[in-house]
Amino acid sequence: MSQRQDEPYAFDGLPLNPVEPGTSLLVTGPVLSGAREMGLRLLCSSDADGGTVLVATDSDATTILEDFERHGGILDRDRVRVIDCAQESGELPEDSVSAVNTPADLTGIGIEYSGQYESTYASGYTRVRTGIITLTPLLVYSDDVRAVYRFLNTITGRIGTADGLGVCVLDPDAHGEQVVESVAQFFDGRVDVRADREDFELRVTGLRDQSTDWTPLSAGT
């Protein structure tokens, strides 16, 4: 059964309460210690009319789709679409994967994102989750970090207008504190992730009705 577009976005198996449509989340933490996995899990949808658009900057389309499926995502050429910034889309269907030469081409990424978002909608998936995995290559390859800020402002603005969900992953250890704080201002909330022995923990800030304490991921399973 299809969900109404104005219903909150839920996160199966995670200790997070649903968030309102139009929300964008910044996931921060070491990429190899849970942040990337958390970002992908937030993008998984059990909604009958839920689609996903992935902007892959740290891996090719094949790898990110494999990772997405491993963390609970449902793969379908109309339901899940990718902008491959590594330009290694392999033999995946051309209409579900777009290639961009480099993470520095923010204009190209924006154009391809708009096209894939519209195609997702045209296929009947009106509750669209957008993920940028990860923001670090965009910041590293850009000649002017302000261009990345403008790009994020445009993307999160579109997500808000379309009542979608945005999830972007950033490793704060790879950037200065000022850059992290500047990036965070474009998001409605922040999900910090850290490794605690054999488990991961998360903490949410900036959103109502969410626990601000460090919570084991196992609390949501």
N, C-alpha and C positions, 0 to 999 in steps of 0.2 A: 504494500500500500504506500503510495507516495505521501511524503510529508508536505505540509504547508511551508512555503518559502520563509515565513516569518517565525518559524519554530527555532528554538536554540539549537546550536551545533553541539552534539554529544561526543564523548570520547570513550569508546568501549575499552574496558580493562585498565583505565588510567584513573588515578585519584584526583580527578578534576571534575568540577561541576560544569554543566553545559554553559556555553557562552552565547551571547546574542548575535544574530546575523549582522554582518558588517564589521566584525571584530578582527583585528590583526594582532598576532602574537609574535614576540621576539623570543626565541629559544636561545639561551646562552649557556655556555659550558664547553669543556674540552670535547672536540669532535669525536675523539677516540674513546671518550669516557661517558658516552650516553647522550650527548646533545643531538647528534645526527639521527640516532635511533629515535629519540623522542620526537624530533621534527617529523619524521616519517610516520610515526604512530599517530600523531595528531592529525595527519592528513588522511588516514584511513577512514572510510565511511561505509556504514551499513545501510544508509538511506537508499531506497529504491531509485530516487532521482538525484543521487549524489555523485558528482564528477570531481575529478582532480586534474589540475594543471601543474606540472612540475617544471621548474627552471633548474636544470642540472648544470652546475658550474664546477663541481669538484670531481665529476666522473662522467662517463659517457651514458647515453640513454639506456643501453642494455644493462649496465651495472646498476643504475638507480632504480630501474624497473624491477630487477631481481631483488634488490634490497627492500623496495616498497612491498613487494609480494611477501617476502620473508617476514616482514613485521606486521602483516595482516591485511595488506591492501589487496583489492580485487582487480585483476588486470582485464581490461577490455579496451579494444582499439578506439571506441567512442567514449568510453567512460574515463579513461586515463590518457592524458596527452603530455608530451614532453618537449621542452625547448632544450636542445642539446648544445651546450656551449663548448663542448670538447670536439664537436664536428666528427663524431664517430658513431653515427646512428646505425651502422651496419645494415641488416636486411629488414629492419622493422618497417611497418607500413608507413609510407611517406606522408599520408594524411594525418597520422597521429603523432609524428615526430618532425620537428623543425630543427634545422641546423643553423647555428650562428658561429662565425669564424672564431671569435674570442670573447671572453667575459668582459673585455673592455668595450665591446660594441653595445652600449646600453640602448642606443636607438634601435638597432636591429633586434635586440632581445624584446624591447617594448612592442615592436611591430609584430613579431612572431607570437608574443604572449597574447596580444589582442586577437589575433587570428585564431589561435587555439582556444581561447576562452569563448569566442563567439561560436566556434564549431562545437564545443561542448554543450553550449546552450541549445544550438540547433538540433543536437542529437537527443534532446529531451532532458538533459541533466541540468536542472535549474538551481541546485544547491551546490555551488562549486567551491572547492577548497584549493587554494593556491599555495604552493610551496617553493621557496628559493633555498636550495640546498647546495652550497652555503653562500653567505654574503661575503666571506673573506676574499675569494678571487675577484669579485667586483671591486672591492676596495683596493686590493693589491695592484690590479692591472690598470686602474683608472689613473689618468694623469692629474685629475682634479677631483678630490673627494667630494666636492660640492655637487658634481654631476651625479654621483651615486645618491646623494641626499635628495636631489630633485627626482631621480628615478624612483626612489622609495616613496616619496610623497605622491607621485602619480599612481603607482601600483596600489598602495594602501588606500588612496582616495577612490580608485575604481572599485576595489573590494568593498569599501564602505557603501558606495552608491548602489552596487549590485546585490547587497545583502549576502555577500560571500563570507569566506573565512580565509584569513591569510596567516601563514606560518613561515617565518624566516629564521634560519639558524646562523648564529655568530659565535665564534670562539673568541672570548674577550682576551685571552692570553696572546693572541696574534695581533692585537691592536692596542693603541694607547687608550687610556681611560676616557679622554675627551672624545675620541672617535666613537667609542661604545655608547657614551651618554648622548651624543648627537644622533646616532642611529636610533636609539631607544625612543626618542621623542616622536617618531613617526608611528609608533605602535600603541595600541590600547592597553596592553599588558605584557608582562615579562615572565617567562618560565625559566628559572635557573635550574640547571641539572648538575649533579655531582655524583661521583662514585663513592660509596661507603662500603668498604670491604668487598663483598661479593654481590652487593645490590646497588641500585641507583636510587637516588633521592631527588625530589623536585620541590621547588618553592615558587609560589606565584605572588607577584606583586602587581598592583595597578588595576586589579579587577575586583568587582564586588562578588560577594558570596563564594569566595575561594579562601582556602586555608593559606596563611602566610608562613606557616611552620614548615620545616623540612619534613617531607613525607616520603616513606619508601614507596617505590613503584608497586610493590607487592600489595599495597593497601588498596589498589584498584582492581586487582585480579580476583 
